[in-house]
Amino acid sequence: MTTDLAGFAYSIFQAQPFSKFLGAQLTSVGPDSAEIRLVNRPEIQQQHGFVHGGVLSYLADNALTFAGGLALGGDALTAEYKINYVRPAVGDLVIARAEATATTRRQAVCRCSVYVVSEQGEEHLVAVAQGTIVRAAGKQEV
């Protein structure tokens, strides 16, 4: 992966108002992968004290799109995705890790695992997602 592409990914993330609003951080990128982290706090929880499913969905969607965009070499958008919640998200930190599993010239099929991290540092799977990522219309490779 070129340094330019990694820099491009970080600059795109920094330009996302919603990511800033939530306090999410793009913590790692690779040629076809991305990791986004978010500290758990009461404002992102639902009535039972779990991280809200919409927040988990945002993390999965964004991580999928970054992994797919990196695999495609430039700006990208989510064409579709599906998420399965597998257990309540209770922990100090939420981590979404995504990777492209199949890439063509126009699209990347990606998968994402979302974890919570306990006070003891143990990761627990809370959601799994899969999505199709496409090049943004009219956008060139970086």
VEXLUM-532792 format. One record per residue: x, y negated, z negated of N, C-alpha, C, O in turn; residue number from 1; residue in one letter. Coordinates in pm, whole numbers, plus 50000, padded with zeros to 5 digits. Last residue first. Example, Ala and Ser with C-alpha at 12.3 -4.5 7.8 and 13.67 -1.06 7.14 Angstrom:
2
neast, nnorth, nup, caeast, canorth, caup, ceast, cnorth, cup, oeast, onorth, oup, k, r
51285, 50225, 49292, 51367, 50106, 49286, 51290, 49997, 49213, 51341, 49886, 49196, 2, S
51319, 50569, 49220, 51230, 50450, 49220, 51320, 50330, 49220, 51424, 50332, 49154, 1, A
***
This chain:
142
neast, nnorth, nup, caeast, canorth, caup, ceast, cnorth, cup, oeast, onorth, oup, k, r
49383, 49307, 50615, 49482, 49221, 50552, 49619, 49277, 50583, 49720, 49221, 50540, 142, V
49151, 49320, 50891, 49237, 49385, 50793, 49338, 49284, 50738, 49373, 49187, 50805, 141, E
48872, 49093, 50907, 48989, 49159, 50960, 49064, 49228, 50849, 49045, 49201, 50731, 140, Q
48520, 49075, 50935, 48642, 49062, 50855, 48754, 49143, 50918, 48731, 49250, 50974, 139, K
48279, 49116, 51059, 48361, 49007, 51106, 48491, 48989, 51031, 48565, 48895, 51059, 138, G
48138, 49267, 50779, 48117, 49224, 50916, 48206, 49105, 50949, 48209, 49006, 50877, 137, A
48352, 49465, 50582, 48265, 49349, 50587, 48256, 49300, 50730, 48359, 49293, 50798, 136, A
48349, 49818, 50616, 48418, 49691, 50640, 48315, 49579, 50641, 48205, 49594, 50693, 135, R
48179, 50003, 50358, 48202, 49967, 50498, 48281, 49836, 50505, 48280, 49755, 50412, 134, V
48132, 50285, 50155, 48183, 50149, 50164, 48217, 50121, 50310, 48276, 50205, 50378, 133, I
47918, 50483, 49980, 47974, 50460, 50113, 48007, 50312, 50123, 47922, 50225, 50102, 132, T
47965, 50654, 49663, 47914, 50551, 49752, 47983, 50549, 49886, 48091, 50605, 49905, 131, G
47887, 50794, 49349, 47943, 50813, 49482, 47883, 50707, 49573, 47765, 50674, 49561, 130, Q
47953, 50828, 48997, 47889, 50763, 49112, 47961, 50801, 49241, 48079, 50835, 49240, 129, A
47886, 50910, 48665, 47956, 50948, 48786, 47880, 50886, 48903, 47757, 50891, 48907, 128, V
47930, 50829, 48317, 47859, 50819, 48444, 47950, 50862, 48558, 48072, 50852, 48550, 127, A
48081, 50896, 48095, 47943, 50850, 48073, 47863, 50839, 48203, 47740, 50840, 48199, 126, V
48341, 51076, 47945, 48270, 51048, 48068, 48126, 51008, 48038, 48056, 51078, 47965, 125, L
48558, 50937, 47713, 48441, 51023, 47729, 48367, 50980, 47855, 48335, 50862, 47871, 124, H
48883, 50924, 47575, 48793, 50888, 47684, 48680, 50990, 47693, 48702, 51110, 47683, 123, E
49011, 50813, 47264, 48964, 50925, 47347, 48867, 50874, 47453, 48780, 50791, 47426, 122, E
49090, 50624, 47082, 49155, 50625, 47212, 49113, 50739, 47303, 49173, 50759, 47409, 121, G
48950, 50597, 46853, 49066, 50684, 46847, 49140, 50694, 46980, 49241, 50764, 46991, 120, Q
48732, 50451, 46934, 48831, 50385, 46847, 48960, 50466, 46839, 49067, 50409, 46820, 119, E
48685, 50564, 47279, 48652, 50556, 47137, 48760, 50479, 47060, 48866, 50447, 47115, 118, S
48588, 50448, 47588, 48703, 50485, 47506, 48665, 50462, 47360, 48619, 50354, 47323, 117, V
48388, 50574, 47851, 48403, 50486, 47735, 48521, 50539, 47657, 48551, 50659, 47659, 116, V
48403, 50586, 48212, 48434, 50639, 48080, 48415, 50531, 47974, 48423, 50411, 48003, 115, Y
48304, 50686, 48527, 48298, 50578, 48429, 48312, 50641, 48291, 48242, 50737, 48257, 114, V
48429, 50763, 48842, 48398, 50814, 48709, 48405, 50697, 48613, 48499, 50618, 48616, 113, S
48343, 50761, 49182, 48383, 50685, 49065, 48342, 50760, 48939, 48231, 50813, 48931, 112, C
48426, 50801, 49527, 48363, 50849, 49404, 48422, 50772, 49287, 48536, 50725, 49292, 111, R
48349, 50714, 49870, 48427, 50703, 49746, 48350, 50763, 49630, 48228, 50776, 49633, 110, C
48404, 50698, 50205, 48319, 50760, 50105, 48403, 50769, 49979, 48513, 50824, 49980, 109, V
48439, 50426, 50417, 48506, 50512, 50320, 48401, 50567, 50225, 48320, 50493, 50170, 108, A
48432, 50329, 50765, 48375, 50349, 50632, 48463, 50437, 50546, 48549, 50510, 50594, 107, Q
48566, 50290, 51008, 48457, 50201, 50970, 48408, 50214, 50827, 48348, 50120, 50774, 106, R
48763, 50482, 51045, 48793, 50344, 51082, 48690, 50247, 51025, 48723, 50132, 50996, 105, R
48724, 50674, 50740, 48732, 50663, 50885, 48767, 50519, 50918, 48797, 50441, 50827, 104, T
48799, 50869, 50456, 48801, 50737, 50520, 48807, 50753, 50671, 48885, 50832, 50724, 103, T
48718, 51015, 50151, 48720, 51034, 50297, 48709, 50897, 50362, 48620, 50818, 50328, 102, A
48755, 50924, 49897, 48774, 51067, 49921, 48777, 51101, 50069, 48832, 51204, 50108, 101, T
48885, 50662, 49708, 48827, 50700, 49836, 48856, 50848, 49857, 48969, 50893, 49838, 100, A
48805, 50621, 49363, 48899, 50656, 49469, 48822, 50690, 49595, 48710, 50741, 49590, 99, E
48780, 50456, 49044, 48725, 50500, 49172, 48837, 50532, 49269, 48948, 50478, 49260, 98, A
48691, 50419, 48715, 48801, 50458, 48804, 48744, 50517, 48931, 48669, 50615, 48928, 97, R
48600, 50207, 48463, 48552, 50268, 48588, 48673, 50294, 48676, 48749, 50203, 48708, 96, A
48567, 50197, 48117, 48662, 50203, 48228, 48595, 50271, 48347, 48539, 50380, 48333, 95, I
48498, 50017, 47827, 48441, 50092, 47939, 48540, 50082, 48055, 48590, 49974, 48087, 94, V
48559, 50034, 47477, 48602, 49990, 47609, 48534, 50077, 47713, 48515, 50197, 47691, 93, L
48449, 50143, 47246, 48506, 50009, 47242, 48533, 49949, 47379, 48532, 49827, 47395, 92, D
48130, 50312, 47277, 48275, 50307, 47261, 48321, 50163, 47266, 48241, 50072, 47289, 91, G
47884, 50474, 47438, 47915, 50417, 47308, 48065, 50425, 47290, 48122, 50535, 47288, 90, V
47664, 50551, 47660, 47793, 50482, 47662, 47813, 50408, 47529, 47765, 50296, 47511, 89, A
47518, 50874, 47668, 47514, 50735, 47626, 47654, 50675, 47618, 47749, 50740, 47575, 88, P
47587, 51062, 47971, 47574, 51053, 47826, 47569, 50906, 47788, 47611, 50821, 47866, 87, R
47553, 51040, 48246, 47568, 51174, 48188, 47565, 51176, 48035, 47544, 51282, 47976, 86, V
47395, 50901, 48517, 47436, 50873, 48379, 47440, 51008, 48307, 47342, 51082, 48309, 85, Y
47487, 50875, 48846, 47430, 50964, 48748, 47485, 50926, 48611, 47607, 50921, 48592, 84, N
47428, 50677, 49134, 47494, 50693, 49004, 47415, 50791, 48919, 47292, 50791, 48919, 83, I
47508, 50595, 49466, 47423, 50669, 49374, 47499, 50684, 49245, 47621, 50703, 49246, 82, K
47509, 50354, 49732, 47571, 50434, 49628, 47466, 50494, 49538, 47351, 50449, 49533, 81, Y
47585, 50189, 50041, 47495, 50262, 49954, 47576, 50328, 49844, 47695, 50354, 49860, 80, E
47763, 49998, 50127, 47648, 50028, 50212, 47542, 50103, 50132, 47422, 50082, 50152, 79, A
47951, 49744, 49986, 47884, 49871, 49958, 47766, 49887, 50053, 47679, 49800, 50059, 78, T
48216, 49602, 50181, 48088, 49592, 50113, 48035, 49732, 50086, 48072, 49827, 50154, 77, L
48544, 49447, 50214, 48446, 49554, 50232, 48321, 49526, 50150, 48320, 49440, 50062, 76, A
48858, 49345, 50349, 48733, 49309, 50284, 48625, 49413, 50315, 48615, 49461, 50428, 75, D
49103, 49611, 50390, 49056, 49472, 50389, 48925, 49454, 50317, 48886, 49536, 50234, 74, G
49166, 49883, 50423, 49265, 49781, 50455, 49216, 49639, 50455, 49281, 49552, 50514, 73, G
49024, 50100, 50344, 48995, 50047, 50478, 49089, 49934, 50518, 49091, 49893, 50634, 72, L
49120, 50131, 50087, 49140, 50240, 50183, 49118, 50193, 50326, 49185, 50239, 50419, 71, A
49025, 49891, 49979, 49169, 49915, 49986, 49200, 50025, 50086, 49297, 50015, 50162, 70, L
48749, 49938, 49999, 48811, 49825, 50070, 48960, 49843, 50084, 49017, 49814, 50190, 69, G
48722, 50159, 49825, 48693, 50171, 49968, 48756, 50060, 50050, 48809, 50085, 50158, 68, G
48795, 50039, 49581, 48868, 50157, 49630, 48847, 50173, 49780, 48942, 50198, 49854, 67, A
48603, 49831, 49570, 48745, 49800, 49576, 48826, 49918, 49628, 48916, 49901, 49710, 66, F
48366, 49982, 49563, 48390, 49889, 49673, 48537, 49851, 49683, 48590, 49839, 49794, 65, T
48395, 50125, 49322, 48380, 50196, 49450, 48416, 50105, 49567, 48488, 50146, 49658, 64, L
48399, 49910, 49142, 48517, 49995, 49155, 48512, 50073, 49287, 48614, 50086, 49355, 63, A
48136, 49812, 49179, 48251, 49727, 49210, 48378, 49810, 49227, 48457, 49784, 49317, 62, N
47979, 50036, 49100, 47965, 49975, 49233, 48089, 49894, 49270, 48142, 49909, 49380, 61, D
48067, 50074, 48832, 48083, 50179, 48933, 48079, 50119, 49073, 48165, 50148, 49155, 60, A
47993, 49826, 48715, 48132, 49872, 48712, 48157, 49977, 48819, 48257, 49970, 48890, 59, L
47712, 49824, 48762, 47799, 49719, 48817, 47943, 49768, 48824, 48008, 49754, 48927, 58, Y
47644, 50050, 48605, 47621, 50051, 48749, 47706, 49945, 48819, 47766, 49972, 48923, 57, S
47699, 49958, 48351, 47773, 50074, 48402, 47762, 50081, 48554, 47859, 50113, 48622, 56, L
47509, 49754, 48349, 47651, 49720, 48337, 47736, 49835, 48388, 47834, 49813, 48460, 55, V
47274, 49902, 48362, 47305, 49805, 48468, 47450, 49762, 48466, 47508, 49737, 48572, 54, G
47279, 50043, 48122, 47298, 50114, 48248, 47329, 50021, 48364, 47404, 50059, 48455, 53, G
47456, 49893, 47850, 47340, 49895, 47941, 47374, 49966, 48071, 47484, 49951, 48124, 52, H
47599, 50080, 47597, 47626, 49987, 47707, 47512, 50004, 47808, 47478, 50116, 47846, 51, V
47370, 50121, 47322, 47453, 50178, 47429, 47486, 50067, 47528, 47409, 49972, 47543, 50, F
47189, 50023, 47142, 47331, 50001, 47114, 47425, 50064, 47214, 47547, 50062, 47195, 49, G
46930, 50035, 47212, 46979, 50145, 47128, 47127, 50131, 47094, 47183, 50216, 47025, 48, H
46886, 49817, 47386, 46823, 49816, 47254, 46870, 49928, 47161, 46851, 49917, 47039, 47, Q
47210, 49773, 47545, 47064, 49778, 47546, 47014, 49798, 47403, 47094, 49796, 47309, 46, Q
47489, 49544, 47573, 47423, 49665, 47525, 47272, 49655, 47541, 47215, 49547, 47549, 45, Q
47629, 49318, 47613, 47615, 49406, 47729, 47546, 49538, 47691, 47545, 49632, 47770, 44, I
47645, 49183, 47370, 47575, 49117, 47482, 47556, 49208, 47604, 47474, 49177, 47691, 43, E
47812, 49335, 47196, 47665, 49340, 47184, 47591, 49282, 47304, 47482, 49330, 47337, 42, P
48068, 49492, 47397, 48025, 49392, 47299, 47873, 49390, 47299, 47811, 49439, 47393, 41, R
48349, 49650, 47541, 48212, 49660, 47494, 48185, 49553, 47388, 48268, 49527, 47301, 40, N
48548, 49528, 47800, 48536, 49548, 47656, 48388, 49550, 47619, 48311, 49464, 47661, 39, V
48615, 49687, 48098, 48528, 49590, 48033, 48519, 49625, 47885, 48487, 49738, 47848, 38, L
48803, 49746, 48397, 48778, 49764, 48253, 48691, 49652, 48201, 48693, 49539, 48250, 37, R
48858, 49929, 48692, 48803, 49809, 48631, 48770, 49840, 48486, 48716, 49946, 48455, 36, I
49071, 50048, 48940, 49023, 50066, 48804, 48979, 49931, 48751, 49050, 49831, 48763, 35, E
49093, 50211, 49258, 49081, 50090, 49177, 49031, 50129, 49038, 48959, 50227, 49021, 34, A
49239, 50332, 49568, 49183, 50348, 49434, 49178, 50213, 49361, 49247, 50117, 49396, 33, S
49405, 50353, 49784, 49266, 50395, 49801, 49196, 50411, 49666, 49105, 50493, 49652, 32, D
49647, 50245, 49705, 49612, 50240, 49847, 49467, 50279, 49876, 49412, 50242, 49979, 31, P
49539, 50088, 49397, 49630, 50172, 49474, 49586, 50167, 49619, 49495, 50092, 49652, 30, G
49515, 49889, 49101, 49476, 49919, 49238, 49583, 50007, 49302, 49700, 50001, 49265, 29, V
49395, 49796, 48781, 49485, 49878, 48861, 49427, 49894, 49001, 49307, 49912, 49018, 28, S
49219, 49621, 48661, 49344, 49653, 48591, 49442, 49735, 48673, 49560, 49742, 48639, 27, T
49005, 49374, 48670, 49060, 49470, 48765, 49200, 49501, 48713, 49289, 49416, 48721, 26, L
48783, 49318, 48406, 48920, 49300, 48457, 48953, 49412, 48555, 48933, 49530, 48526, 25, Q
48495, 49131, 48294, 48559, 49250, 48351, 48697, 49216, 48403, 48726, 49102, 48440, 24, A
48330, 48938, 48191, 48461, 48955, 48128, 48534, 49079, 48177, 48624, 49128, 48110, 23, G
48091, 48861, 48303, 48091, 48980, 48217, 48222, 48996, 48140, 48224, 49061, 48035, 22, L
48182, 48637, 48446, 48075, 48622, 48347, 48075, 48740, 48250, 48061, 48721, 48129, 21, F
48360, 48757, 48627, 48409, 48663, 48525, 48308, 48650, 48412, 48346, 48651, 48295, 20, K
48175, 48900, 48778, 48281, 48972, 48706, 48339, 48885, 48596, 48365, 48932, 48485, 19, S
48029, 48687, 48886, 47963, 48782, 48795, 48065, 48861, 48715, 48045, 48887, 48596, 18, F
48215, 48550, 49054, 48159, 48486, 48935, 48097, 48585, 48837, 48111, 48567, 48716, 17, P
48500, 48653, 49198, 48365, 48704, 49170, 48309, 48641, 49043, 48352, 48676, 48933, 16, Q
48761, 48589, 49238, 48663, 48501, 49300, 48519, 48546, 49274, 48425, 48483, 49323, 15, A
48909, 48794, 49132, 48907, 48668, 49059, 48803, 48570, 49113, 48761, 48479, 49043, 14, Q
48875, 48980, 49340, 48815, 49004, 49209, 48803, 48874, 49129, 48701, 48848, 49066, 13, F
49028, 48859, 49539, 48884, 48879, 49560, 48815, 48899, 49425, 48709, 48842, 49400, 12, I
49281, 48877, 49421, 49223, 48744, 49448, 49073, 48753, 49472, 48998, 48665, 49430, 11, S
49319, 49156, 49407, 49313, 49078, 49283, 49251, 48940, 49307, 49177, 48890, 49222, 10, Y
49323, 49211, 49686, 49223, 49271, 49598, 49207, 49190, 49469, 49096, 49160, 49427, 9, A
49547, 49063, 49768, 49416, 49032, 49824, 49306, 49086, 49732, 49209, 49016, 49704, 8, F
49745, 49203, 49632, 49720, 49063, 49600, 49585, 49017, 49649, 49515, 48943, 49580, 7, G
49725, 49445, 49773, 49701, 49441, 49628, 49669, 49298, 49584, 49575, 49276, 49508, 6, A
49797, 49353, 50028, 49666, 49412, 50007, 49630, 49413, 49858, 49516, 49385, 49822, 5, L
50060, 49263, 49986, 49958, 49170, 50034, 49817, 49223, 50006, 49729, 49148, 49966, 4, D
50196, 49492, 49927, 50176, 49397, 49819, 50067, 49297, 49857, 49991, 49253, 49771, 3, T
50051, 49783, 50080, 50130, 49661, 50085, 50097, 49572, 49966, 49987, 49575, 49911, 2, T
50085, 50118, 50000, 50000, 50000, 50000, 50089, 49877, 50000, 50188, 49869, 49928, 1, M
***
